[in-house]
């Protein structure tokens, strides 16, 4: 741990364990469901200092640090916040994270730092994420944020995809003095941050403020350009880029292969969330109309994307919003906190239910979903109990809109158009090891979801930071 005087570590840990805990304040459900604004009410200075003082400063390595994919020095940050030294705390976070103002909002803290806090044994954990949000917001308001730029190396690097992995990679490469150019298939930068995460979880203002730091550091952005279709990686090399970093995510929605899946009124989660949550001016022209959802909406799936769709549908005016999931809540992969807020806002859940057919009405649009009841059988290869249909249990649900939130697959176009680049599992990019991001094609590096499959924003960002070290070594060896 940095910055903490040795005498300070002789604190009365027992007294801190039993300090009063106050949960985050949130806007009332009846109010927040009327708009797409922030749900969480931000901490003020007094509340931040009090909350940080609950940290008992575990000996190195603290469990919260080990659980954080960035390995942020959380105990030291807590001490600085307790002292009111907010700028120093923000700087400490930025030593290990390229997107602290974003990860602090969207990370599943209950599964990472907060979930590993030793206070969970007897009390409530320290609110690590909201405190990180507080100091990074304070820093931006008081003195601004700038990415330091290194001495120019004369080398240009193309980053394919402008999401969290590329942003993590770019921040490090800019510090090393390399010239950075982002290419993305969408009109605006941010990737999943801009086009996948609803505003009530992550304001677009936060994303674009951070993006402006990259622009001020000299990075360029080219949108509406799909590498592999509009331009190939080989062409990027011919244009003078000395290395290419691929971080295109996994943006292809998984299919159900269910009759009626193509009916009007049946949405894929990506299409629905983009239309519902994004300013139309930031969308491709064919997607600028808000979803027409009617009164009754069913969301199919059990992950965080399903919760985002439930809560977005409620904000668009749906009167009945139901999640159907083929296992029980215990097996749901999504965060418990998001499900709780969805319930508070009016969403319902129907477990052990599997849609088997989408049924059209007289107008040709979706009118009902035929489902079958399920029961849990033996565990599958991943240890999750396999859902088994209950014979003769079919029933129908009247519905105006269905949203499929079933997971994501990689787009195979990069692998299909890049000679020498090895891919696997329908398009995931093969790397020699996830620490370096080195692919089978010299000069091409990769990290994020297009390597790991769907994962967290923070793990994608960390993968990009690590790949930057390999890219820098490669460039300096040329």
Secondary structure, 3 states (H helix, E strand, C coil): CCCCCHHHHCCCHHHHHCCCCCCCCECCHHHHCCCCCCCECCCCHHHHHHHHCCCCCCCCCCHHHHHCCCCCCHHHHHHHHHCCCHHHHHHHHHHHCCCHHHHHHHCCHHHCHHHHCHHHHCCCCCCHHHHHHHHHHHHHHHCCCCCCCCCCCCCEEEEECCCHHHHHHHHHHHHCCCEEEEECCCCCCCCHHHHCCCCCCCCHHHHHHHHHHHHHCCCEEECCCCECCCECHHHHHHCCCCEEEECCCCCEECCCCCECCCCECEEEHHHHHHHHHCCHHHCCHHHCCCCCCCCEEEEECCCHHHHHHHHHHHHCCCCEEEEECCCCHHHCCCCHHHHHHHHHCCCEEECCEEEEEEEECCCCEEEEEEEEEEEEEEECCCCCEEEEECCCCCEEEECCEEEECCCEECCCHHHHHCCCCCEECCCEECECCCCCCEECCCCEEECCHHHHCCCCHHHHHHHHHHHHHHHHHHHHHC
